[in-house]
Each structure stands twice: as structure tokens, then as C-alpha cells.
């Protein structure tokens, strides 16, 4: 399968999750509230959107880690002469691991999205627990910290003159997750948290 | 009254187990479908990039180590071309002494020797300038060393570069005067040699085999028709 077509497996759920965490999601997904009661509330819809976003981010990070491993074997996955060439970015040993421990960025993404998924999933199951508001804050801080890592990785891409579309999808997932966590954190502080 | 719920139950435990299970499934899929090879300069690792301009006898141009690799190469395949990289300094006395051996090896294993029935071995020298007093190199000195130009005004280890042992070399010399490649390859001293498989995996390094000769490594590791 063409790697750009395969990327849609992650992009489509991510876009759905992103739309769900936005205020506009209320209008777009209004018709689902009949069949999925959770979707009827702002809190429920954002939680579902955030879980989908974290799952998509986790999956695309694993795919990036897989590509990284395949390239190290000497194989190709999405090499291209155009600006969109994830092989050139993920396969560049100068930039493809973190500077402290040498862990591939895909592996770091998979771990971070797993943590975000845990924070979201557990909070969604018990939204009025004492720890839920702390978890939403942790999620907001973690995704905000991700912006600095994304800025650095985008700088690397700029240096190489190439864009890794799989990495960009993971970056976008972090941005969508930040919006979701931030909205839930604000909602949690308001009276609307328990409004149905 | 009988409890129908667990007082100690916490949704966080269930959520953690489920997310961890998902994470490990992802890791297991990667582990089952790939065999990653680390990039590095130890034997069995993928050779890092070697960047810079190289001189091949007709001027300096961009060097691309990747162009030497054949990802489809299989062990024992005699058609794949191997590569020897020498990290050297034109002012290092031992590098000057070993220039003759390098030239001899390049001629013997480079594909133009009818008596060699093994895979072609290409040679590259990465010329650096060590941070030692008297080691002042330049591209002109590298060219004088490679081509063995007499009376060029360039001195290699305190002698005229044209007086170094052996004949002129016909393999490329990469400009690493800024030591970028040497540091990237973690080369501690010169000369250092690496014998690399056609797929870019390091098969032998002089650092890991002190006292062992490069020629012996080629004869042992590079596949031959008669073997």
C-alpha cells in the first residue's frame, strides 16, 4: 500500500477526534447523541474525541518507530525525491533519536501518547474523582511541553529540507490533544462539568 | 449484607492495565516484524554518514557514502562491493608509513587484479588534521599526499609529501580537516581502518582488533569464488 494512502488510517480518526474536541463538534456530531448518549454532553464528546486522538497519536507513533526500525535494516518505506520523504527524516541518524538517551522519536511519541491515553481514559471513567482534575492538568502540561519538542523536530526537518508526513501527523495529534485536555480542564473548573 | 462491589476498586488500575496492554501489543508487533540495526562504528552496526568534499584526482566534489550501499546484498554474494575506510592524517608518521600498504591493498582487491577472485573492495581515505603541534594540513597537502607529488612545497610528517612510501593512490580522499567525520565515527587515533560490507554494516574495525592487519581481515571476511 502506498505510504501516503496508509497514512490516512491515522489521519482520518485523528481529524474526527480533533473535530470532536473543538466547540464546533457539538454541531457536527449532534446527530450521534441519540445512539451514543455520552456524545450528548460537552464533557462526554470531548473525552471521546480525546481518546480517539490519543489512540491515533499512539498508533502513528508506533508506525514511525516501525519505519525507523525498517530503515535501520537497510529497507525503504516512504523514500521520495519530493519534499515529503519520511525515510530521509526518520532515517537520518543525526536527528532521529533524542539527544540524551538515543531513543527513537517514534518510541518517545508512543510512550507519551500511552500516558495521555491513560490520563484521558481513566478520567473519562471516573470524571468526578478527586484525581481526575489533576490528571487533566497533567495532560495539559504534558501536551504543552510537547510543543517545544515539536518546534525542535520541525527545525530538524527545516535543516534537512524534508518533511516527514508521519511525524507531522503525530505532531498534529499532540496539538489536538492539548486542545482537548485544555478544554476539559477548563470545563472541569466550571459548573458545566456535570451538565447533561 | 453482602458487598456486590469492591471497596478497593479503582478505575485507574483497569485503565492502566488496558493502556499498557495496548502499548505492549504495539511493541511486540514491531519486535516481530523488524530487526533494527543500530547506527554506530562497532562491528555489526550500520556505518554512520561520512560527509564532505572528496578528491578523486580531478577536483573536489560532494561525497555521498550512501551511494556505496546495496540494501539487497546477501551474505556470501560475491557481486557486492565492499568498502575500506581509512581515517588518516597526512602529518601522522604512521599514516605516511602505511600509505604503501594502502596502495597495495587498493590495487590487489580493487577489481583490477586478475589473481583476486573475491568481491571488489573499494577504498576511501578520510583525511583529517589532528590537534597536535606540527600537524598543519590542507587540501593541497592531501592532494600532494594522495598523488605523491614531489617538490610541491607540502610537507607530510616533516618530509616532502612526494617522498612518502608507495605509489600514488587512485582512490578518493575525503576532506575531514575539521574532524567532523572523525568525531562522528568516534575515531580515537590515526590511522584507523574499517572494513564495511556492501549493505553498509561494519564487518571489521582496527580499533576492535589491535595488532590485526587490514589485509588479513579482507582475506578472511570478503567472500571469494574459490572459497
Interface residues (C-beta under 8 A of the other chain):
Chain A: X58 X59 X62 X65 X66 X68 X69 X70 X72 X73 X74 X75 X76 X93 X94 X110 X111 X114 X117 X118 X121 X122 X125 X126 X129 X131
Chain B: X11 X12 X14 X15 X16 X18 X19 X20 X22 X23 X26 X27 X29 X30 X33 X34 X35 X36 X37 X38 X39 X46 X48 X49 X69 X71 X199 X200
